[in-house]
Amino acid sequence: MTIKPTSEQINTLQKLFNTGVERANTMLNYLTEWPLHLQMSAIEILSSQQLQAKLEQRVNTEYVAAMELAVRGEFEAVAQLIFPADSAATLVEVLADPDRRNLDQDALKMKTLSEVGNIFFNGVMGSLSNVINGGITYMAPTYKENTVKHLLASSDSNVNATAILGRIQFKIEQIQVKGDIILFFKIYPFENLLEDITHVK
């Protein structure tokens, strides 16, 4: 059963994720000659089953790229940053440096999206780590490609985990490009995270 956080807890989680995305935004702007603007949507709290239904609804059965991060410590979590095909192609086009453009298309895509994923997770985990009392550890995220169904099935996560789902919109107004990145965290036990953020102002 999905834990029901209070409105104050949801607001705090939203602020923490917003802060993480803002940090990532600052770092990503060093990689492009045009100002890149990121905005985090309102987060949703879902069960694992609801998460799969939502993700399949958004990206259907298309093959997607993703960065996956495993977290251990006060709670266990699996996070994925999912790049729908159109958004992945746009990010590669605007962020890949001249040296990388000499690579074949698959390697170019993997290296560019891996860098984006590392930057995002550094920003988000840096924000969350500031409020977690018991401490957490995590390794470098890994790059994957598959359908959402297979990506979720392959993630090592408790079936009773609670998911935090959000959408990150990106745009570069100067060249009129935009897209979406999907971010989710499956966390167990979710109560441990909620307890840590209860007193955050």
C-alpha positions in Angstrom: 0.0 0.0 0.0 1.3 3.4 -0.9 2.1 5.7 2.0 0.2 8.9 2.0 2.5 11.8 2.9 1.0 15.0 4.3 0.8 18.1 2.1 3.7 19.6 4.1 5.8 16.6 3.3 5.0 16.7 -0.4 5.8 20.4 -0.5 9.2 19.7 1.2 9.9 16.9 -1.3 9.0 19.2 -4.1 11.4 21.8 -2.9 14.2 19.3 -2.5 13.8 18.0 -6.1 13.4 21.5 -7.4 16.7 22.4 -5.8 18.4 19.4 -7.2 17.1 20.2 -10.7 18.3 23.8 -10.4 21.8 22.6 -9.5 21.8 20.3 -12.5 20.6 23.2 -14.7 23.6 25.3 -13.6 26.0 22.6 -14.5 24.4 21.7 -17.8 24.6 25.3 -18.9 28.4 24.9 -19.0 27.9 22.3 -21.7 25.9 24.3 -24.2 26.5 27.7 -25.9 22.8 28.5 -25.4 21.0 29.1 -22.1 19.2 25.8 -21.1 16.1 26.1 -18.9 14.9 23.2 -16.8 11.6 23.1 -14.9 10.4 20.3 -12.6 6.8 19.4 -12.7 4.7 18.7 -9.6 5.7 15.3 -8.2 3.4 12.4 -7.8 3.5 9.7 -5.1 2.6 6.3 -6.6 2.7 2.6 -5.9 5.0 0.5 -8.1 2.1 -0.7 -10.1 0.8 2.8 -10.6 4.3 3.9 -11.7 4.5 1.3 -14.4 1.0 2.2 -15.7 1.9 6.0 -15.8 5.2 5.4 -17.5 3.8 3.1 -20.2 1.1 5.6 -20.8 3.7 8.4 -21.4 6.2 6.6 -23.6 4.1 3.6 -24.8 6.3 0.7 -25.8 9.1 2.7 -27.5 12.7 1.9 -26.8 14.1 4.5 -24.4 17.5 5.4 -22.9 17.8 5.7 -19.2 20.3 6.3 -16.4 19.8 4.1 -13.3 21.0 4.8 -9.8 20.9 2.4 -6.8 20.8 3.9 -3.3 21.5 2.0 0.0 21.6 3.1 3.6 18.7 4.4 5.7 16.4 3.3 2.9 16.8 1.5 -0.3 16.0 3.2 -3.6 16.3 2.7 -7.3 16.1 5.9 -9.4 15.9 6.2 -13.1 16.2 9.2 -15.4 14.3 8.2 -18.6 15.0 10.0 -22.0 12.1 9.5 -24.5 13.5 9.1 -28.0 12.8 12.6 -29.3 14.2 14.3 -26.2 17.3 12.1 -26.2 18.0 13.0 -29.8 17.6 16.7 -29.0 19.9 16.6 -26.0 22.6 14.8 -28.0 22.3 17.4 -30.8 22.7 20.4 -28.5 25.1 19.0 -25.9 27.6 16.8 -27.7 31.0 18.4 -28.0 33.0 18.4 -31.3 35.3 15.5 -30.1 32.3 13.3 -29.4 30.8 13.9 -32.8 33.6 11.7 -34.2 32.1 8.7 -32.4 29.5 6.5 -33.9 25.9 7.4 -33.1 25.3 4.8 -30.4 28.5 5.8 -28.5 27.7 9.5 -29.0 24.3 9.0 -27.5 25.5 6.9 -24.6 28.3 9.2 -23.6 26.2 12.4 -23.9 23.2 11.1 -22.0 25.4 9.5 -19.4 27.0 12.9 -18.7 23.5 14.4 -18.4 22.4 11.7 -16.1 25.5 12.0 -13.9 24.8 15.8 -13.6 21.2 15.3 -12.7 21.8 12.7 -10.1 24.6 14.7 -8.5 22.2 17.6 -8.2 19.2 15.7 -6.9 21.2 13.4 -4.5 23.1 16.4 -3.2 19.9 18.0 -2.3 18.4 14.9 -0.7 21.6 14.0 1.2 21.4 17.3 3.1 18.3 16.2 5.0 18.9 12.5 5.5 19.9 11.8 9.0 21.1 8.2 8.8 23.2 8.5 5.7 23.0 6.9 2.3 25.5 5.6 -0.2 25.3 5.3 -4.0 27.5 4.3 -6.9 27.8 5.9 -10.3 24.6 5.5 -12.3 24.5 3.1 -15.2 23.3 3.6 -18.8 20.5 1.4 -20.1 18.3 1.1 -23.2 15.0 -0.8 -23.3 11.3 -0.5 -23.1 9.9 1.0 -19.8 8.4 -2.4 -18.9 11.8 -4.1 -19.1 13.6 -1.2 -17.4 11.3 -1.5 -14.5 11.5 -5.3 -14.4 15.3 -5.2 -14.3 15.5 -2.7 -11.5 16.4 -4.4 -8.2 13.6 -2.8 -6.0 11.2 -3.9 -3.3 7.7 -4.6 -4.7 6.3 -2.6 -1.8 8.4 0.4 -2.6 6.7 3.8 -3.0 7.5 5.8 -6.1 8.1 9.5 -6.5 7.5 10.5 -10.2 8.3 13.8 -11.8 8.8 15.3 -15.3 11.6 17.7 -16.1 10.9 20.0 -19.0 13.9 21.5 -20.8 14.0 24.2 -23.5 16.5 26.4 -25.3 14.5 29.4 -26.5 17.3 30.7 -28.8 17.0 27.7 -31.1 13.4 26.8 -30.2 14.0 23.3 -28.9 12.3 21.6 -26.0 11.7 18.2 -24.6 10.9 16.1 -21.5 12.9 13.9 -19.2 11.1 11.6 -16.8 12.5 11.1 -13.3 11.4 8.5 -10.7 12.6 7.2 -7.3 11.3 3.9 -5.9 12.0 4.0 -2.2 11.5 1.5 0.6 10.7 2.1 3.4 9.3 5.4 2.3 8.5 6.3 5.9 12.2 6.7 6.7 12.5 9.5 4.1 9.3 11.2 5.2 10.6 11.1 8.8 13.8 12.8 7.8 12.1 15.6 5.9 9.4 16.3 8.5 11.4 19.1 10.2 12.9 20.6 7.0 11.9 24.3 6.6 
